[in-house]
Amino acid sequence: MKLVQLMSMLFGMTFTRLLEARYGSSGVLCLFLLGVGVRTRNPTCLTIAAVLLGLLLAQD
């Protein structure tokens, strides 16, 4: 079980760093809102995160 947690943490940290390198602080904000929305089951946070992430991906 600890190996799964370690791999999950490493994957999350790597994904965060890649997102920050590619999209800057707005990408990290989207990831934060997405995480908050999932944990609290808040559809408003999830919607805002999805829209912002979609706008970031459409820019390129």
C-alpha positions in Angstrom: 0.0 0.0 0.0 2.8 2.4 0.8 4.3 1.9 -2.7 1.0 2.9 -4.3 0.9 6.0 -2.2 4.5 6.9 -3.0 3.9 6.4 -6.7 0.8 8.5 -6.6 2.6 11.3 -4.8 5.5 11.2 -7.3 3.1 11.2 -10.2 1.2 14.2 -8.8 4.3 16.2 -8.1 5.7 15.5 -11.6 2.4 16.5 -13.2 2.2 19.7 -11.2 5.8 20.6 -12.2 5.1 19.9 -15.9 1.9 21.9 -15.8 3.6 24.8 -14.0 6.5 24.8 -16.6 4.1 24.8 -19.5 1.3 27.0 -18.4 2.7 29.0 -15.4 0.8 29.9 -12.3 -2.6 29.8 -14.1 -2.1 26.1 -14.7 -1.3 25.5 -11.1 -4.4 27.5 -10.1 -6.5 25.3 -12.4 -5.0 22.2 -10.8 -5.7 23.6 -7.3 -9.3 24.4 -8.1 -9.8 21.0 -9.7 -8.4 19.3 -6.5 -10.6 21.4 -4.2 -13.6 20.7 -6.3 -13.1 17.0 -6.3 -12.3 16.8 -2.6 -15.3 18.9 -1.5 -17.6 17.8 -4.3 -18.2 21.4 -5.3 -19.5 21.7 -8.9 -18.7 25.4 -9.0 -14.9 24.8 -8.5 -14.9 21.9 -10.9 -16.6 24.0 -13.6 -14.3 27.0 -13.2 -11.3 24.7 -13.3 -12.5 22.9 -16.4 -13.2 26.2 -18.2 -9.9 27.7 -17.3 -8.0 24.5 -18.2 -9.9 24.4 -21.5 -8.9 28.0 -22.3 -5.3 27.3 -21.5 -5.2 24.3 -23.7 -7.0 26.2 -26.5 -4.3 29.0 -26.5 -1.6 26.8 -27.9 
